[in-house]
């Protein structure tokens, strides 16, 4: 199992819109091959910051399967415009 970790800094004032978009985006990722589970948590000290944790069966399920998919383009269009700066994504085992 691989854990994907992303700190998401959402532009202030767009947090509710981000959460609404994420509710749609999570349906996309949850149907991907190799997907196990995910959690989105909001920071207590900074309400514009979130952490996204996604469990994948293997690294390539995320880096090649999901990111190389048509569904990823929809994910990007739903979420990527909310971030400043763009998140660094890391993987842990």
C-alpha positions as CSV (number, residue, x, y, z in Angstrom):
1,X,0.0,0.0,0.0
2,X,1.2,3.5,-0.9
3,X,0.0,6.7,0.8
4,X,-0.2,9.8,-1.3
5,X,0.0,13.0,0.8
6,X,-0.8,16.4,-0.5
7,X,-1.0,19.7,1.4
8,X,-3.6,21.8,-0.4
9,X,-3.4,25.6,0.1
10,X,-6.7,26.9,-1.2
11,X,-7.0,30.6,-2.0
12,X,-8.7,32.4,0.9
13,X,-12.4,32.9,0.3
14,X,-12.7,29.9,-2.0
15,X,-12.8,27.2,0.6
16,X,-16.6,26.5,0.3
17,X,-16.3,26.3,-3.5
18,X,-13.4,24.0,-3.1
19,X,-15.3,21.7,-0.8
20,X,-18.2,21.6,-3.2
21,X,-15.9,20.8,-6.1
22,X,-14.1,18.1,-4.1
23,X,-17.4,16.4,-3.3
24,X,-17.7,15.8,-7.0
25,X,-14.0,15.0,-7.6
26,X,-13.9,12.4,-4.9
27,X,-16.3,10.3,-6.9
28,X,-13.8,10.3,-9.8
29,X,-10.8,9.2,-7.8
30,X,-12.7,6.5,-5.9
31,X,-13.5,4.6,-9.1
32,X,-9.9,4.4,-10.3
33,X,-8.0,1.1,-10.5
34,X,-5.8,0.6,-7.4
35,X,-7.7,3.2,-5.3
36,X,-8.2,2.0,-1.7
37,X,-9.4,5.0,0.3
38,X,-9.0,8.8,0.9
39,X,-9.4,11.4,3.5
40,X,-9.6,15.2,3.2
41,X,-8.9,17.1,6.4
42,X,-9.1,20.8,7.1
43,X,-6.4,22.5,9.1
44,X,-7.5,23.9,12.4
45,X,-4.9,26.7,12.5
46,X,-5.4,27.8,8.9
47,X,-8.9,27.2,7.5
48,X,-7.6,27.6,3.9
49,X,-5.3,24.6,4.2
50,X,-6.3,21.0,3.7
51,X,-4.5,17.7,3.7
52,X,-5.4,15.0,1.2
53,X,-4.4,11.4,2.0
54,X,-5.1,8.8,-0.6
55,X,-4.2,5.1,-0.3
56,X,-3.3,3.3,-3.5
57,X,-2.4,-0.4,-4.0
58,X,0.8,0.6,-5.8
59,X,2.6,3.8,-6.8
60,X,1.9,3.5,-10.5
61,X,-1.8,3.3,-9.8
62,X,-1.5,7.0,-8.9
63,X,1.4,8.2,-11.0
64,X,0.6,6.5,-14.2
65,X,-3.0,5.1,-14.0
66,X,-4.8,8.0,-12.4
67,X,-2.6,10.9,-13.7
68,X,-2.6,9.4,-17.2
69,X,-6.3,8.9,-17.4
70,X,-9.1,10.9,-19.0
71,X,-10.7,11.1,-15.5
72,X,-7.6,13.0,-14.2
73,X,-8.4,15.8,-16.7
74,X,-11.8,16.2,-15.1
75,X,-10.2,16.1,-11.6
76,X,-7.8,18.9,-12.7
77,X,-10.6,21.0,-14.1
78,X,-12.6,20.7,-10.9
79,X,-9.8,21.4,-8.4
80,X,-6.5,22.7,-9.7
81,X,-7.6,26.4,-10.0
82,X,-8.2,26.6,-6.3
83,X,-4.5,26.1,-5.2
84,X,-1.9,28.8,-4.5
85,X,0.8,27.6,-4.5
86,X,0.3,24.4,-6.4
87,X,0.6,21.4,-4.0
88,X,3.6,19.2,-3.7
89,X,2.5,15.6,-3.7
90,X,4.6,12.9,-1.9
91,X,4.2,9.2,-1.6
92,X,4.9,7.0,1.5
93,X,5.1,3.3,2.2
